[in-house]
Amino acid sequence: ALSAASLRPRILCGLRTSSGAGASSGAGASTARRATTTVERMSDPPSQVPVHKRCDVFDVPGRGPLCGPALLLPAFGKCGTNAVKDYSELHPNIRWPQRAETLFDPDVISPVAFVAANNPGVIPSDSLVWMAKAPVLGDFAGGRESSEALAARLLRAYPSAAVLLVFCDPELQPFRWYRHYVTRSVSWDAHVLPESATCPGWGQRSVYGDAPLSSIAAESERLGGPNTVLGLYAALMPVDNDCRLAASMRPVADGLCRTFRNGGGSFYRRGDKNVLCKRIRRVAVSMDDYADAYASAGYRVASSLDAVYMEDWEARGKDQMLRVLRLAGVDESQFPC
C-alpha cells in the first residue's frame, strides 16, 4: 500500500536526494532509440590493470589510456538511482559522468566510444574510480533471456566492472512513474509516441507549468472525475483492465488533456486507453529474474554483483552505501557519514 513514508525524499548524512531518475529519464529512453541507428561494436577487449582498483584500460585517441567504469547500474527508473549517485559522490575517490544517465549497452555504443564520451578524468595511475547508471536498461529489459544476454555483453565489454542493481517495491514504482510524468509535464518526441495525439500540441507545456498532483486532482473534480490524487491515479491507470479507461473517465481525460497537454495529451487518453499505463505495464518486469540473469551470466554475488533497495535508504542507508563502496573497490573509511 502507498504511504507517505515510502514516497517522501530520503535523507542520509544531511543530504536530501530525489526519489527517481529525474527529468532525464525520458531523454534516456529516446537516446537509446536514436543510438541504435548507428550501432558501434567493440573490436578487442580492453587490457587489465593491477587489482588495486577496478579499471579496464581503454586507449582513447587523443586522450591516452583511460579507465572504464568501476561500477555499472543497469537499474530500474524511479527506484532510487539518483540516491546512489548523490550518496556515493560524498566519497572523495568516486566520480560520475557529467550526464546524469549514460547508456552503456555495448550493442548500442562501443566501450571505447562510451569511455571516450563519459570518463570523468579517471586514469589507471590515480586512486579514482567512476560509475555510470542507465535505468532505461532495466525498464526495457524484457524477459529473462534478453536480460542475461545484456549481462553477458556487459561482462565481456567491462570485465573488471561490478554491477549494482537498484530495486524498489514493484507496487510503488508505477505510482512514481505516474507522478513523474504528470508533475513534470513530460513532452515525448513524436518518434517515441508516433501516433497522432488525441489533443493537438505536441510538446506544449502545461498551463500550470510543472503542475502538482493536487492541481490535477482539483481539475479532475471540476470535470466530474475523482477528486483525490490516488483516486485519479486508479482511474487513469487501469492496469487490471488492459489500461482501458472507463467510459465516464474519457471526457475527464480529454479535459485534463486540454488543460495540461502532457506530451500532446497522450498521457491522458488515446482512443479508449491510457498510453502511459501501457508503458508502465511493459516496465513491470520481474526484478528477481533480472537479478538471476546477472548471476547466471557470470557476475558473483557480493564480489561483483550486489543490490540496494529504495525503501531501505531511510532505515539502512549507511549500511547500503558501505556495500556500494566495497563493490566499487574504494576505501570505505573515507566515506564522511
Salt bridges, closest charged atoms under 4 A:
GLU89 OE2 - LYS85 NZ 3.01
GLU101 OE2 - LYS133 NZ 3.55
ASP105 OD1 - ARG153 NE 2.91
ASP107 OD1 - ARG41 NH1 2.77
ASP107 OD2 - ARG153 NE 3.49
ASP126 OD1 - LYS53 NZ 2.60
GLU148 OE1 - ARG144 NE 3.45
GLU195 OE1 - ARG270 NH1 3.15
ASP210 OD1 - ARG205 NH2 2.83
GLU219 OE2 - ARG222 NH2 2.88
ASP242 OD2 - ARG244 NH2 3.80
ASP242 OD2 - LYS273 NZ 2.91
ASP242 OD1 - ARG281 NH1 2.77
ASP254 OD2 - ARG269 NH2 2.66
ASP272 OD2 - ARG244 NH1 2.61
ASP306 OD2 - ARG323 NE 3.16
GLU311 OE2 - ARG176 NH2 3.08
ASP312 OD2 - ARG316 NH1 3.25
GLU314 OE2 - ARG8 NH2 2.91
GLU314 OE1 - ARG10 NH1 3.63
GLU332 OE2 - ARG326 NH1 3.03
